[in-house]
Amino acid sequence: MAGFSAALRPAEFQKTFAGLAADPQDANRKLHLLWIGCGNQDSLFAAAKSFSEFLTERKIQHTFRESTGAHTWIVWRRYLNEFAPLLFR
């Protein structure tokens, strides 16, 4: 599972992802890949970073990539290049 510049609502993480946060060990067993990337000039960057911090605090395994750039295809293309090969591991 991946999110490239995903639209997230930080105030609702605990509610929206309650099942995930309730049992991090189970979540880690079930999630084979959780990958989040966002350009640091994207208006969605703060939410993406907050979500990564939410997951880290709950010890849910994930990858967070911050890069330069905004909400543009060139940023997502870079992420796709890194993420796509991980699907086949």
C-alpha angles and dihedrals in degrees: 000000000000140000121201108192089338119192105241132169108220094196089061102046094104092049099039095044098033093126092051094047094045094067113018093174091056091045091053091050092051100040109075093177133006113176127175126183133174136164114244091232092053116109087229094056097097091053093047092050091046090052091052089050090049090054094044092051089054093044093242109156115240143134121242120193122192117188139165115271143064137256094312142128093244090062093047091047089057090051093046089053090056098037103044097067089053090064090068100051 
